[in-house]
Amino acid sequence: MRTGTVRPDFAELFTPKLVTVMREGYNLAKFKDDTIAGLTVAIVALPLSMAIAIASGVTPDRGLYTSIVGGFIVSAFGGSRFQIGGPAGAFIVLVSATVAQHGVEGLLLATFLSGIMLAAIGVLRLGTFIKYIPYPVTVGFTAGIAVIIFASQIKDLLGLNLESEPAPLLPKLMALVQALPTISVAAVMVAAVTIGVILVLRHYRPNLPGFIIAVGAASALAAIAGLPVETIGTKFGGIPNALPMPHLPPISFEKINAVLPAAVSFTLLGCIESLLSAVVADSMTGRRHRSNCELVAQGLANIASPMFGGFCVTGNIARTATNVRAGARGPVAGMMHSAFLLAFMLVAAPLASYIPLAALAGVLVVVAWNMAEKREFALLMRISRGDAVVLLVTLALVIFRDLTEGIVIGFAISALLFLHRVGQSIAVESKIPLVEDDQPDTGNVDRTPYDVSNATDPDTAVIRITGAFFFGAAAAVAAALDRIGDHPKAFVIDLSAVSILDSTGAATVETFVRKATNRGARTYICGAVPTVRRSLLMQGLKPPHVRYRSSINDALQAIRNKRRAMEVAE
C-alpha cells in the first residue's frame, strides 16, 4: 500500500475561518468577547484610518471607508481568525505616489485591479511562496517605509507653510528645511501633547486606547485654547456621516495600462503585509491561518473597497495584535470593528472636523517609530555581512528609489548569497577512511564504515560528494574531480550524502564518467537516494557506462570480482 503526504482538498484550503468558528460552536459569551475586542480595535483604528488616508494624499473619509468595507470582508471571508483589515502605513508611499501620478480615480482602479490579482494568487495557491521573502528584506523595507512616513509628517508636525511638497525624500527634506521659518508653535505643541499622551499611556496604562485618547486630548486643547492650527474641518470640510453608494471606478484600456505597475506593487506589498500579520496572530494564539484563503479575502476586500471610495486594504499587524490582546474569539471581532467604525462615522462625524492635522501627524510618527524594527535591524547588522548588505540595499532602495524595486532587488541579492553559501558547502573527499566510527548517520542509506584495507588498491579511487549538488556547486565539484587524476582503473562515487542533484550536477557527473570510460576506467555510483538516481538516469548515466550499488563496500567488492574474472579469462 502506497503512503505519503495527504494534500488538503479545496474546502480545507478555502473555507473561511468564520465558518470554522461557527462549526465549532459559537455562543453568546464568545459574541460578547468579540464585541468588546471589536470596539477596542475600532477605537484604535478610527484615528489611524484617517491619519493614513491624509498621509496617503486622499481625504480622511476614504480611510474610514477602507476600514469599514475592506475590514468587514477580510474578517468575514479570510483564512485567519484574528486578522484586522484596513489601510496600512506600509502603503502610504505607494498610495501617495499613485495619487500624485494618476489621481484618486487612478488609485481606485489600481486598488480594484490589485484585488483581482490578490484573489487570483490565492485561488492559484501561490500564497505559500510569500514565506520565501528573506527576513533582512522585510526588516529593510519596513524600516524604509518608517523613514518615509516620518518624513511625510514633518510638515504637519511642525505646521510648516509649504505650497508644494516634493515626493522624493532628499528634495522633500530640502523643501522642509527651507520652510522652517514658517514653523507653527501651536502645531508643535499639539503634536507634542499627542505623542506625550500616547507614550505615557503606553508606559503606565497600556490597556487603554492611547491613540484615540491622545487625539481627543489634543483636539480639546486646540479647541479650548483657540490654537491657530489646521484641522480636518479647515482642510477637508469634515467627513460625511454615511457610506457612499457603491460604483465601479472608471475603467478603460488606457487607464488599466497606466495604473498596472501601481496595481502590481499594491499586490506584492499586500501579500507580504497581510500574510505577515496573519503569522503574527498565529504566533500570539497558537492557531494556524489559511494563507491562500486569506489572500482570496484580501482580493475581495480590495475589489469592494474602491467601489465605496476606499483604497488599499491589507491585514494590519498593530490592529490584529490589539484584537488578540483584547480577547477576540474569532472573525466576528473584526466584523464588529467595522460595524463600530460605521457607527462612529454616522454619529460622531461632525466631531472629526475639530481634529488637528498635527495630532494625526503625531499618531503617525509613533506608528513609524514602532514600525522600524530597531532591535532586529541592529541584530542583522551584527550577525552576517551578507544579511547586512541585503538589509542596507533594501533600505536604501525603498527610501531613495521604489518600494517594489527594493523588495525585488533585496530578494535577488539574498538568493545569490544563499546560492553562494550553499555552493561553498559542497565537499569532495577522496582520502581514506571516508567514514569515521563516530560520524553521525544521515539516515539516507547504509553509511557503515568500510574496511580501510579495501581502499588500498592504487587502481581504485573512492570519492565521496557531500552537500547540495546543484549548478552553484558544479564548477567546484568538477575541478575537484579533475584533480583526482586519470591513473585509476576504477572509480567509486559515493552520493549517499547528496540529497539534491539538479541537471547541472548530473551533467557534471556524466562528463566525469564519460572521460573515465574513454580512458577504459569503470565507474560505480553508490548510495544515491531515489531522486538523485532518477536525475542521473535521465542524464543518460545507465549501464554499461556506470553501475549502481547500495554502498561503497558493495562497489569495491564488484570491482574485485570483475578483476578476478578478467584474470581468470587471461
VOGU-3710 file (C-alpha; in Angstrom, 3 decimals, decimal comma):
1> mrtgtvrpdf> 0,000/0,000/0,000  1,379/3,368/-1,031  1,583/6,015/1,669  2,537/9,660/1,538  1,589/13,160/2,493  -2,142/13,788/2,234  -2,792/17,054/0,452  -5,644/19,192/1,787  -8,639/19,454/-0,511  -10,180/22,661/-1,831
11> aelftpklvt> -12,621/23,002/1,061  -9,842/22,719/3,640  -7,789/25,408/1,894  -10,515/27,933/1,184  -13,131/27,570/3,924  -13,245/30,937/5,760  -12,311/30,804/9,411  -15,694/32,339/10,206  -17,316/29,100/9,014  -14,845/27,044/11,043
21> vmregynlak> -15,563/29,059/14,195  -19,319/28,693/13,733  -18,974/24,934/13,249  -17,000/24,668/16,478  -19,902/26,244/18,346  -20,441/29,954/18,731  -22,377/31,221/21,744  -23,378/34,456/23,441  -20,282/34,516/25,666  -17,973/34,381/22,636
31> fkddtiaglt> -20,027/37,062/20,902  -19,633/39,291/23,952  -15,843/38,824/23,902  -15,736/39,553/20,170  -17,868/42,662/20,612  -15,555/44,079/23,288  -12,492/43,274/21,158  -14,135/44,816/18,088  -14,914/48,019/19,986  -11,340/48,201/21,289
41> vaivalplsm> -9,872/47,802/17,799  -12,336/50,304/16,319  -11,225/52,945/18,830  -7,620/52,331/17,776  -8,460/52,214/14,066  -10,544/55,415/13,997  -7,694/57,967/14,186  -5,258/55,687/12,358  -7,547/55,225/9,360  -7,948/58,972/8,935
51> aiaiasgvtp> -4,267/59,691/9,550  -3,116/57,116/6,999  -5,582/58,432/4,440  -4,385/62,021/4,859  -0,730/60,932/4,683  -1,570/58,986/1,514  -2,823/62,110/-0,220  -6,574/61,432/-0,011  -9,363/62,696/2,241  -9,792/61,160/5,722
61> drglytsivg> -13,213/59,701/4,941  -11,613/57,328/2,409  -9,572/55,803/5,199  -12,774/55,097/7,119  -14,437/53,593/4,039  -11,410/51,317/3,635  -11,598/50,080/7,218  -15,369/49,647/7,222  -15,823/47,854/3,894  -12,448/46,171/3,492
71> gfivsafggs> -12,108/45,249/7,153  -15,538/43,561/7,203  -14,784/41,440/4,117  -11,315/40,423/5,344  -12,799/39,108/8,587  -15,875/37,513/7,003  -14,058/35,612/4,251  -10,437/35,408/5,493  -8,314/32,469/6,491  -7,263/33,954/9,839
81> rfqiggpaga> -9,367/34,033/12,985  -7,980/37,348/14,189  -6,873/39,354/11,161  -7,995/43,002/11,085  -8,047/44,593/7,649  -7,876/48,235/6,696  -5,472/50,898/5,439  -1,868/50,354/6,472  1,060/52,682/6,958  3,156/50,494/4,674
91> fivlvsatva> 1,034/51,632/1,719  1,398/55,357/2,310  4,364/55,688/-0,029  2,774/53,746/-2,888  -0,681/55,282/-2,494  0,558/58,856/-2,342  2,740/58,301/-5,421  -0,210/56,781/-7,303  -2,496/59,679/-6,356  0,132/62,204/-7,442
101> qhgvegllla> 0,595/60,484/-10,794  -2,883/59,192/-11,658  -5,290/60,989/-9,325  -7,828/59,450/-6,971  -9,670/57,701/-9,813  -6,408/56,059/-10,856  -5,843/54,957/-7,254  -9,292/53,359/-7,095  -8,719/51,491/-10,360  -5,265/50,308/-9,262
111> tflsgimlaa> -6,766/49,034/-5,999  -9,535/47,257/-7,922  -7,008/45,545/-10,228  -4,858/44,637/-7,238  -7,877/42,932/-5,683  -8,321/40,777/-8,764  -4,627/39,849/-8,695  -4,685/39,007/-4,976  -7,742/36,782/-5,399  -6,098/35,045/-8,370
121> igvlrlgtfi> -2,892/34,444/-6,389  -4,951/32,861/-3,623  -7,014/30,678/-5,985  -3,825/29,509/-7,718  -2,432/28,618/-4,272  0,640/30,803/-4,622  0,333/32,298/-1,154  2,742/29,778/0,323  5,577/31,263/-1,747  5,397/34,560/0,158
131> kyipypvtvg> 7,140/32,845/3,071  10,311/32,778/0,984  10,772/36,561/1,298  14,036/36,805/3,304  13,904/38,308/6,776  16,522/41,041/6,052  14,340/42,185/3,146  11,217/42,507/5,311  13,134/44,371/8,025  14,769/46,624/5,423
141> ftagiaviif> 11,607/47,634/3,611  9,725/48,089/6,894  12,455/50,411/8,182  12,485/52,258/4,862  8,725/52,784/4,993  9,048/54,059/8,570  11,613/56,650/7,463  9,394/57,823/4,606  6,285/58,013/6,816  8,170/60,093/9,363
151> asqikdllgl> 9,477/62,432/6,673  5,970/62,806/5,223  4,622/64,002/8,588  7,197/66,707/9,316  5,158/69,368/7,505  2,017/68,846/9,617  4,043/68,013/12,719  5,663/71,455/12,647  2,784/73,271/10,967  5,026/74,407/8,108
161> nlesepapll> 3,657/76,570/5,317  4,703/74,637/2,217  2,866/75,113/-1,047  4,237/72,052/-2,843  5,931/69,158/-1,064  8,147/67,010/-3,325  7,661/63,237/-3,154  11,347/62,090/-3,290  12,998/62,125/0,109  16,009/64,371/-0,500
171> pklmalvqal> 14,098/67,149/-2,324  11,374/66,855/0,341  13,890/67,382/3,146  15,436/70,347/1,331  11,994/71,934/0,885  11,154/71,327/4,560  14,410/72,942/5,676  13,670/75,992/3,535  10,183/76,213/5,100  11,434/76,047/8,702
181> ptisvaavmv> 10,970/79,804/9,274  7,189/79,244/8,955  7,091/76,795/11,873  3,927/76,953/13,998  4,442/76,816/17,747  0,779/75,830/18,181  1,144/72,843/15,826  4,311/71,714/17,597  2,514/71,974/20,927  -0,449/69,896/19,694
191> aavtigvilv> 1,854/67,243/18,199  3,933/67,115/21,375  0,822/66,651/23,520  -0,378/63,850/21,229  2,927/61,990/21,280  3,383/62,581/25,006  -0,046/61,218/25,920  0,488/58,133/23,739  3,860/57,379/25,309  2,679/57,975/28,887
201> lrhyrpnlpg> -0,390/55,770/28,456  1,666/53,085/26,747  4,026/53,013/29,711  1,572/53,316/32,603  -1,784/52,208/31,148  -1,026/50,021/28,119  -4,554/48,597/28,058  -6,137/51,990/27,362  -6,674/53,159/23,720  -3,800/55,620/23,675
211> fiiavgaasa> -4,310/56,867/20,106  -7,917/57,977/20,497  -7,291/59,462/23,968  -4,274/61,390/22,696  -6,110/62,724/19,643  -9,102/63,660/21,812  -6,886/65,484/24,316  -5,030/67,361/21,585  -8,277/68,281/19,853  -9,763/69,563/23,127
221> laaiaglpve> -6,614/71,579/23,831  -6,681/73,163/20,382  -10,400/73,971/20,575  -10,449/75,317/24,166  -7,261/77,347/23,799  -8,240/78,554/20,336  -4,914/77,476/18,876  -4,369/78,509/15,243  -3,812/75,005/13,856  -5,089/73,347/10,713
231> tigtkfggip> -7,831/70,772/11,330  -9,717/68,195/9,298  -12,571/70,681/9,067  -10,475/73,597/7,801  -8,648/71,488/5,219  -11,215/68,907/4,123  -14,525/70,342/5,331  -15,151/67,441/7,707  -16,187/63,897/6,819  -19,522/62,517/5,587
241> nalpmphlpp> -21,805/60,715/8,029  -22,742/57,863/5,650  -21,180/55,414/3,222  -21,384/56,390/-0,452  -23,331/54,262/-2,904  -21,140/51,584/-4,497  -19,956/52,092/-8,055  -17,108/50,854/-10,224  -14,174/53,206/-10,851  -13,843/54,439/-14,462
251> isfekinavl> -12,288/51,614/-16,477  -10,603/51,820/-19,872  -7,710/50,054/-21,549  -5,594/53,205/-21,375  -6,251/53,671/-17,653  -5,564/49,997/-16,913  -2,275/50,181/-18,778  -1,301/53,358/-16,914  -2,028/52,113/-13,377  -0,976/48,476/-13,858
261> paavsftllg> 2,525/48,957/-12,336  0,947/50,508/-9,242  -1,548/47,623/-9,029  1,289/45,096/-9,160  3,087/46,967/-6,376  -0,085/47,010/-4,274  -0,456/43,271/-4,846  3,104/42,403/-3,881  3,057/44,502/-0,732  -0,459/43,334/0,135
271> ciesllsavv> 0,604/39,693/0,000  3,582/40,292/2,251  1,857/42,575/4,733  -1,339/40,536/5,145  0,353/37,150/5,495  2,986/38,573/7,838  0,178/39,937/10,008  -1,574/36,547/9,960  1,668/34,854/11,031  1,997/37,298/13,937
281> adsmtgrrhr> -1,554/36,434/15,005  -0,706/32,723/14,792  2,362/33,200/16,982  0,266/35,021/19,600  -2,569/32,477/19,687  -1,115/29,126/18,628  -3,590/28,940/15,731  -2,819/28,415/12,044  -4,170/30,595/9,256  -5,030/29,507/5,720
291> sncelvaqgl> -2,760/31,641/3,573  -4,472/31,162/0,226  -7,931/31,694/1,706  -6,606/34,863/3,341  -5,326/36,160/0,006  -8,688/35,495/-1,643  -10,361/37,520/1,115  -7,806/40,305/0,711  -8,574/40,275/-3,008  -12,323/40,527/-2,434
301> aniaspmfgg> -11,758/43,363/0,054  -9,642/45,302/-2,445  -12,273/44,794/-5,135  -15,056/46,072/-2,865  -13,173/48,900/-1,130  -12,725/51,176/-4,193  -16,382/50,632/-5,112  -17,217/52,548/-1,920  -14,437/55,112/-2,341  -11,825/53,312/-0,257
311> fcvtgniart> -8,318/52,326/-1,278  -5,793/49,562/-0,494  -6,830/47,055/2,172  -4,421/44,743/3,934  -4,009/42,952/7,212  -2,585/45,280/9,821  -0,173/43,908/12,408  -0,815/46,527/15,109  -4,604/46,301/14,920  -4,515/42,499/14,650
321> atnvragarg> -2,312/42,279/17,747  -4,672/44,657/19,560  -7,566/42,398/18,578  -5,832/39,348/20,038  -4,864/41,125/23,260  -8,421/42,417/23,641  -9,687/38,838/23,911  -11,145/38,205/20,454  -12,523/34,712/19,919  -12,869/34,738/16,138
331> pvagmmhsaf> -13,542/36,720/12,946  -16,730/38,253/14,378  -14,482/40,670/16,297  -13,119/42,049/13,032  -16,635/42,357/11,624  -17,748/44,193/14,762  -14,745/46,507/14,451  -16,076/47,576/11,047  -19,610/47,946/12,406  -18,417/50,181/15,246
341> llafmlvaap> -16,413/52,344/12,824  -19,544/52,774/10,732  -21,482/53,758/13,853  -18,803/56,264/14,851  -18,935/57,805/11,390  -22,727/58,018/11,412  -22,935/59,537/14,897  -19,710/61,430/15,509  -18,713/62,647/12,034  -19,101/66,370/12,976
351> lasyiplaal> -16,614/65,984/15,833  -13,908/64,825/13,412  -13,795/68,339/11,979  -12,065/69,523/15,160  -9,158/67,056/14,961  -5,876/68,937/14,282  -3,711/67,590/11,492  -0,732/67,958/13,845  -2,383/65,459/16,200  -2,778/62,896/13,401
361> agvlvvvawn> 0,816/63,575/12,377  1,865/62,789/15,949  -0,013/59,482/15,753  1,786/58,537/12,533  5,161/59,494/13,970  4,574/56,985/16,775  3,420/54,419/14,209  6,588/54,997/12,157  8,763/54,620/15,261  7,060/51,335/16,102
371> maekrefall> 7,323/50,098/12,506  11,089/50,495/12,435  12,210/47,198/13,930  15,216/48,730/15,628  16,313/45,704/17,625  16,041/43,385/14,621  17,855/45,924/12,451  20,805/46,136/14,842  20,896/42,351/15,223  21,018/41,731/11,462
381> mrisrgdavv> 23,818/44,263/11,097  25,903/42,219/13,552  25,015/38,654/12,596  26,186/38,439/8,998  27,881/40,686/6,485  25,664/39,266/3,730  22,465/39,929/5,678  23,702/43,429/6,458  24,259/44,099/2,745  20,754/42,866/1,871
391> llvtlalvif> 19,256/44,950/4,677  21,044/48,167/3,720  20,449/47,767/-0,017  16,735/47,149/0,555  16,521/50,102/2,940  18,324/52,458/0,552  16,248/51,440/-2,470  12,971/51,762/-0,582  13,894/55,237/0,659  15,518/56,671/-2,436
401> rdltegivig> 14,075/54,644/-5,324  10,959/52,487/-5,098  9,405/50,054/-2,651  8,866/47,257/-5,184  12,356/47,711/-6,564  13,757/47,445/-3,051  11,916/44,177/-2,377  12,804/42,591/-5,726  16,483/43,538/-5,669  16,809/42,672/-1,978
411> faisallflh> 15,301/39,271/-2,691  17,625/38,748/-5,664  20,734/39,590/-3,621  19,552/37,278/-0,818  19,029/34,466/-3,309  22,501/34,928/-4,802  24,107/34,992/-1,361  22,215/31,845/-0,393  23,314/30,044/-3,553  26,891/31,129/-2,905
421> rvgqsiaves> 26,780/29,825/0,674  25,219/26,514/-0,335  27,656/26,166/-3,208  30,575/26,620/-0,834  29,248/23,907/1,463  29,809/21,155/-1,131  32,718/18,840/-0,362  34,558/16,269/-2,462  36,557/13,795/-0,366  38,897/11,155/-1,721
431> kiplveddqp> 41,126/10,353/1,266  40,581/7,317/3,468  38,790/6,366/5,589  35,825/8,354/4,327  33,553/7,386/7,231  34,668/7,563/10,839  33,102/5,422/13,543  31,787/8,492/15,389  30,362/10,216/12,304  26,602/10,785/12,600
441> dtgnvdrtpy> 24,348/8,716/10,403  22,358/10,764/7,874  19,623/8,173/7,747  19,660/8,071/3,943  21,463/4,844/3,146  23,974/2,405/4,561  26,825/4,595/5,810  28,630/1,802/7,697  32,416/2,365/7,703  34,096/0,167/5,141
451> dvsnatdpdt> 37,321/-1,728/5,668  40,265/0,603/5,050  42,215/-2,290/3,525  39,618/-2,427/0,765  40,692/1,014/-0,411  44,429/0,465/-0,554  44,287/-0,524/-4,207  46,023/2,314/-6,098  43,985/1,473/-9,195  40,709/2,293/-7,443
461> aviritgaff> 39,672/5,800/-6,375  36,894/6,193/-3,818  35,207/9,597/-3,901  32,504/10,974/-1,644  30,499/14,074/-2,544  28,718/15,800/0,333  26,155/18,603/0,187  23,656/20,067/-2,262  24,985/19,265/-5,738  23,448/21,950/-7,946
471> fgaaaavaaa> 24,543/24,488/-10,540  26,127/26,731/-7,913  28,472/23,948/-6,797  29,039/22,152/-10,119  32,198/24,053/-11,066  33,843/23,361/-7,695  32,973/19,654/-7,895  34,232/19,380/-11,480  37,552/20,974/-10,510  37,923/18,620/-7,525
481> ldrigdhpka> 37,183/15,586/-9,681  39,753/16,686/-12,250  42,415/16,901/-9,519  41,956/13,246/-8,602  43,922/12,226/-11,654  43,424/9,825/-14,522  45,506/6,824/-13,389  42,821/4,824/-11,521  41,211/1,988/-13,442  38,018/2,190/-11,401
491> fvidlsavsi> 36,100/4,928/-9,614  33,593/4,634/-6,791  31,489/7,796/-6,344  29,549/7,837/-3,083  26,475/10,098/-3,278  24,842/8,976/-0,045  25,347/12,475/1,443  23,837/14,235/-1,585  20,136/14,937/-1,110  19,727/17,385/-4,010
501> ldstgaatve> 21,059/16,923/-7,530  19,937/19,193/-10,351  20,553/18,782/-14,090  23,839/20,717/-13,914  25,143/18,443/-11,181  24,030/15,361/-13,110  25,748/16,701/-16,236  28,948/17,181/-14,224  28,872/13,528/-13,107  28,071/12,415/-16,679
511> tfvrkatnrg> 31,076/14,332/-18,030  33,373/12,715/-15,463  32,003/9,231/-16,210  32,385/9,744/-19,970  36,026/10,797/-19,559  36,689/7,809/-17,313  35,027/5,432/-19,797  37,124/6,850/-22,663  40,229/6,028/-20,620  38,979/2,481/-20,023
521> artyicgavp> 38,059/3,057/-16,345  34,895/1,684/-14,805  32,662/3,887/-12,618  30,369/2,814/-9,802  27,862/5,121/-8,111  26,675/4,098/-4,678  24,285/5,357/-2,046  22,215/7,536/-4,379  18,752/8,245/-2,988  15,862/7,677/-5,432
531> tvrrsllmqg> 15,536/11,329/-6,509  19,272/11,641/-7,145  19,387/8,349/-9,024  16,437/9,420/-11,175  18,287/12,598/-12,179  21,365/10,590/-13,104  19,378/8,109/-15,180  17,621/10,925/-17,024  21,047/12,362/-17,807  21,931/9,079/-19,529
541> lkpphvryrs> 24,039/7,545/-16,749  22,952/3,931/-17,291  24,763/0,615/-17,534  27,167/-0,274/-19,025  28,654/3,249/-18,702  28,048/3,295/-14,957  26,945/0,739/-12,340  24,869/1,421/-9,258  25,472/-0,137/-5,865  23,969/0,456/-2,433
551> sindalqair> 27,244/1,021/-0,538  30,957/1,594/-1,006  31,769/-1,947/0,144  29,397/-3,399/-2,454  31,021/-1,332/-5,175  34,547/-2,342/-4,105  33,506/-5,982/-3,994  32,097/-5,686/-7,523  35,404/-4,204/-8,726  37,368/-7,084/-7,164
561> nkrramevae> 35,045/-9,652/-8,676  35,396/-8,083/-12,100  39,172/-8,007/-11,801  39,304/-11,697/-10,773  37,068/-12,619/-13,683  39,402/-10,805/-16,069  42,450/-12,527/-14,561  40,822/-15,951/-14,946  39,916/-15,152/-18,539  43,517/-14,277/-19,289
//
